Amino acid sequence: MANSAFTFTIKRTALDENYVPADNTRITTNFANLARGESRQENLRNTLRMIDNRFNSLAHWDNPRGDRYAVELQIVSVEMSVAPGEETDSFPLIEILQTTIVDGQT
């Protein structure tokens, strides 16, 4: 009888200016594309600043200078392996972004 068990692995990667996409990250992943090439850190820095600015502009009622909040992002990746314990590679199933809002005042 064949072993048909699956195992799943969850990985978390900080999406910040030091992010480097894994070799098996799809080329259609927007954040991975920002993190490739000569201007990768500048691209990531600008994108993350844009996200922070946009969030701060929406939270204007207690944020008169527009700099109270920061948005931290993590890439959560789920991989699946068929026939665990054997010499098989896992493959990516899904990647999602987990957001955390950091309040610089409190």
C-alpha positions as CSV (number, residue, x, y, z in Angstrom):
1,M,0.0,0.0,0.0
2,A,1.4,3.4,-1.0
3,N,1.8,6.1,1.6
4,S,-0.5,9.0,0.6
5,A,0.1,11.2,3.6
6,F,0.8,14.9,3.1
7,T,2.7,17.3,5.3
8,F,2.4,21.0,5.3
9,T,5.1,23.5,6.3
10,I,4.4,27.1,7.2
11,K,7.2,29.6,6.7
12,R,7.2,33.3,7.7
13,T,9.5,35.8,6.0
14,A,9.7,39.5,7.0
15,L,8.9,41.8,4.1
16,D,11.2,44.7,4.7
17,E,14.0,46.4,2.9
18,N,16.2,43.4,3.4
19,Y,13.8,40.9,1.9
20,V,15.3,38.6,-0.7
21,P,12.9,36.3,-2.5
22,A,13.5,32.5,-2.4
23,D,14.7,30.8,-5.5
24,N,11.3,29.1,-5.9
25,T,9.2,32.3,-5.6
26,R,7.1,32.8,-8.6
27,I,8.1,35.6,-10.9
28,T,4.5,36.9,-10.9
29,T,4.7,37.7,-7.2
30,N,4.7,41.5,-7.1
31,F,6.8,41.9,-3.9
32,A,9.4,39.4,-5.2
33,N,9.7,41.5,-8.4
34,L,10.3,44.6,-6.3
35,A,13.1,42.8,-4.5
36,R,15.1,41.8,-7.6
37,G,17.7,43.8,-9.4
38,E,20.1,46.6,-8.6
39,S,17.5,48.9,-7.0
40,R,15.9,46.2,-4.9
41,Q,16.3,47.9,-1.5
42,E,15.3,51.3,-2.8
43,N,12.2,49.7,-4.4
44,L,11.2,48.0,-1.2
45,R,11.9,51.0,1.0
46,N,9.8,53.2,-1.3
47,T,6.9,50.7,-1.4
48,L,6.9,50.2,2.4
49,R,7.0,54.0,2.9
50,M,4.1,54.4,0.5
51,I,2.1,51.7,2.5
52,D,2.9,53.5,5.8
53,N,1.9,56.9,4.3
54,R,-1.4,55.6,3.0
55,F,-2.3,54.0,6.3
56,N,-1.4,57.1,8.2
57,S,-3.5,59.3,5.8
58,L,-6.5,57.1,6.7
59,A,-5.9,57.3,10.4
60,H,-5.8,61.1,10.5
61,W,-8.1,61.7,13.5
62,D,-5.4,60.9,16.1
63,N,-2.4,61.4,13.9
64,P,-2.0,65.1,13.0
65,R,1.6,64.7,11.7
66,G,0.8,61.6,9.7
67,D,3.6,59.5,11.1
68,R,2.1,57.7,14.1
69,Y,1.7,54.2,12.6
70,A,3.8,51.8,10.7
71,V,2.6,48.7,8.8
72,E,4.8,45.6,9.2
73,L,4.4,42.8,6.7
74,Q,5.3,39.2,6.8
75,I,5.0,36.8,3.9
76,V,3.3,33.6,5.1
77,S,4.1,30.7,2.8
78,V,2.5,27.2,2.9
79,E,4.3,24.3,1.3
80,M,3.1,20.8,0.9
81,S,5.1,17.6,0.7
82,V,3.8,14.3,-0.6
83,A,5.3,11.1,0.9
84,P,6.9,12.8,4.0
85,G,10.1,11.1,5.2
86,E,11.2,10.3,1.7
87,E,13.6,12.3,-0.5
88,T,10.9,14.4,-2.1
89,D,10.7,18.2,-2.6
90,S,7.9,20.2,-1.2
91,F,6.1,22.7,-3.4
92,P,4.5,26.0,-2.6
93,L,0.7,26.1,-2.3
94,I,-0.1,29.7,-1.3
95,E,1.5,32.9,-0.1
96,I,-0.3,35.5,1.8
97,L,0.6,38.8,3.6
98,Q,0.1,39.1,7.3
99,T,-0.1,42.7,8.4
100,T,0.7,44.1,11.8
101,I,0.0,47.8,12.7
102,V,2.6,49.3,15.0
103,D,1.6,52.4,17.0
104,G,4.6,54.6,17.4
105,Q,2.9,56.6,20.2
106,T,2.0,53.7,22.5
